[in-house]
Amino acid sequence: MGEVTSDILKTSQSISISGLNPSTTYYYKAIAIDRNGQETPYEGSFITSAVSDTTPPVIFDIETHPNDTTCVILWKTDELSNSTVEWSVDLSFSSKKEISLYTKDHEVTLTNLTPSTTYNLRVYSADPSGNASLMTTSTFKTLATPDTIAPSPPENVFATPGDKEAEISWTPSVSSDVAYYKIYRLTLMPVLEKEVSTSSINSILYRKVKASSEVLKQKIVGLTNGVTYTFYVTAVDYAGNESDPSDYVSVTPSSTAIPSMNR
């Protein structure tokens, strides 16, 4: 607890306080005393500013996923930051793409590339305080022809019912180039469940879920208790190729539901 006093009589006062800690709430009590000795107290509080951020983000887990005329660049940072990619056939890095969104999971798609060509690449990120990471350089080579091979579908699809909701879980596709998964709800069950493509199934796309090497799950809310819903999951690679449907799984939400197994 500290005290600062001014003996100067005037209608306005200002007092500087030093030695405070950053990002800290302080409470104060000010007492004004007139020439007759009458006191007028006032109580309040203030929060000191945080210490300036001078630490740049750290980049790790860089991935490149080239197609014939495009390439998806992925990387992670240890703090929220924007995304910048520079590339060229030579070392001029004359082409540049920036995304201002602050994130820890970065994704930039390069377009209008030349098939079967090696490019030099560098990526970097800056945080909201303007601290820029070190530039990370690498190379990638575009494919000679477009990637048209779809990934394998996800496996072990399972549905757990809840009160007006359901949780859909699955294990990842064994394909190595999966970008994300799609969860669909069937509106009309096909006659031959295992012999149809996604284009021939009457369904509604519910969610897109980013790919992961672990078991994935997604909660579906806004369902009606007592109504049976049927879902399936597909895998989509970085070239946009979508897998065949997974096994179908049916679930009936209820306030006292029991988990539903695969069909």
C-alpha angles and dihedrals in degrees: 000000000000137000132206122187134193120191096191113114111223140126096253130040136191126184128185119218120197136186095051125149122246121253091014131135115228128190122209141184120207121196122193116200121194126211090269092056096253112149127215114188127201128184128198146137141230138189121227119228122262122256111272114264110240099158117106121219120264118232122215142153097040114186132182122200109185127190125179098283102005139053130194114215119200132183142150133227131200092234139026109287143146128259131245128174126184123185145165142156090249126036096272093094086209097162119074138182125186132189114194096199112115111230143138093226110061128197126175124173118208117206140187093042124156118251119249093013132133115228131193113228139190130179133190140166137207127204125226090270091059097252107147125208124232112275112257115207131200141140137242135185124219120230121259092230133019119279106245099161113113120218122249115268122260118265140217095032111188134178126207116194124220139168104307089335144071135206117222116201133177143163117251127267113264089233114105100216101060113140100181145335131244124215115208133188116214117233094181123023111231119234095235104037096187098042103060135088124225090257092063097048121095101228147134122236108235107174146355113219124193115244121260137173091233134069108295128212139179130189117225112203135184095055126143120248114241094024118111116227127191122209138180135183133221133192123229123197129212091267091057096253111148124211128230115272121281121234112299119250126196126203136177115207117222139154087246100031128159118218114268122228128220119280 
